[in-house]
Amino acid sequence: MDQQEWERSPLRLNLIEDSVKRAQAGVSKIIYLPQTGSTNQVAVDLLAEGNSEFAVVTDFQSAGKGRLNRIWEASPESSLLISLAFKLNAITNLGWLNLWAATIARRVLMENFNFDITLKWPNDLVVATPDAFLKFGGILSEIHKEHVIFGIGINYSQDHSELPTSISTSIKLQNANFVAREFVIADLISNFHKFWNLDTNCNQFPAKAIMREYQAASYTLGRRVVVTLPSGKEISGIAVALAENGALMVRNEKGEIETITAGDVN
Ligand code: BTN
């Protein structure tokens, strides 16, 4: 690995725009802010001003938001920090939005980098190790009236000392081949647009193929898990299946099925 390749510098918006244009995915607006509080919050404000479909990218967030009211922190220029807003159209299976986004993000990252990515329910991008997992990305989906915002956070070039927990990693730490941040971001933006347009114009969202792809990539299904619910209650058992609405079905110690729509799975 050539260390210089991963050196940090501000995003070059023109590279992102040119690359997205070449992909012809019909993306109209990309907003780059050298730094901001949270790209998801910027997206909320832009929607409130009447904008509809756009991407927001930044080099640094001072108030990045994670799932379950956590914070999402990353050193300047070390990460992929993107929020994408889409019109929900007629989608009713909202529980699958998270899982759909994780499936597309995984697909794009696997095409760019040479390591295997699995998905910890609902939408953590993780690398499986023999006895655990290492997380390097996550998605925070937020619904605002007629739109969904997909907030994508991916650890790109962090070293061990910069990572928030002992079970975190970055793309660079996986000895991945080098792809400049701008090209990965452009690929994520283009593919989210392309597949959003395709997948939301089908008879059924999500398509059966997406459900199968998510299940095949799942780190969680088939494993013994402990789920911490937002209330703090813990459920232990085996993750046996996904419900129609994307919820996780866990067979608890008594043999009963518990259906979980939100929680932290370990
Ligand atoms: C998670 O908790 O795993 C989801 C993390 C999502 C973080 C991203 S970074 C870009 C966007 N803006 C935010 O404030 N959060 C999301």
Residues whose N, C-alpha, C, O or C-beta is under 5 A from the ligand:
A	BS01	BTN	S38 T39 N40 A63 G64 K65 G66 R67 W72 L81 I82 G137 G138 I139 L140 G151 I152 G153
